[in-house]
Amino acid sequence: MIFDDRRDAANQLASVLQAYRGERPLVLAIPRGALILGSILATRLHGDLDVVLVRKLRAPWHPELAIGAIDESGWCYLSRDAVRMAIPSRYLEAEQHEQLAVLAARRTHYARFRPPVVREDRITIVVDDGIATGATMIAALHAARMGRPRLLVCAVPVACARGLDVVRPYADEVVCIEQSDEAFSVGAFYRSFSQVDDDEAVAILAAACRSRTGEDTVPR
């Protein structure tokens, strides 16, 4: 299955997640692309939107390859491949430090558009636009679990079967529309998969903030 764009994927996910409509779920999107999906899910499921800030850890010889991921607290997940490759600890420490700095900057940038939301004892849905290795989703689920949700759901339109298997132990429920047995680029499953920049991400968060608080949080 090929999705038209993130909005198409989000609407299909929302249809699968209708059992949570009316339960006021907390939808946590992994910035930036998944904010489009998260916004639609939160609207259709009558929930609240927020972000979960995580970053992938990049392979030293191939920056697009995730060897793990890190959350805001500094908790790291390293893939079995990363362990097998015996990546030098000095590189890993430097990469963790760099990604934590990015997370801190992003947290500051988004802070104005993230009014406090209750996380404890809620159905929490962590959404991304796809899973390849599973590293980023695992870090996101770990961070979300710290909020003590009643139920923790991983929701993605598409996933590599191997990556999804790695993710399953970290969630109470996994929802995935399309699986592939082959390694792939997530963008290959979307006809339109344009980058989401910080301005668009902030606009989505500001709209969610206004709907929740009624306050004017338009970026100025």
JOCORBEL-V712795 format. One line per field, one symbol per residue. ss: DSSP state (2 for helix, 1 for strand, 0 for the rest). phi: phi as a letter, one per 40 degrees, with the letter a starting at -180 (. if undefined). Layout:
ss->???
phi->???
This chain:
ss->0010022222222222022200000111100002222222222200011110011111100111111111100001110222222000222222222222222222222222200000000011111100100022222222222000001111111111222222220000111111110000022221000000022222222222222220000000
phi->.bccaccccccccccccdcccgcfccbbcccbdccccccccccccfbbbabbcabcccccbadcccbiabbccgcbbbcccccccfcdccccccccccccccccccdcccdcbbcdbcbcfbcbbcbbcibbcgcccccccccccccfccabbcbacaacdccccccdccbcabbacbbbcbcacdcccbcbbccbccccccccccccccccbgccbcdb
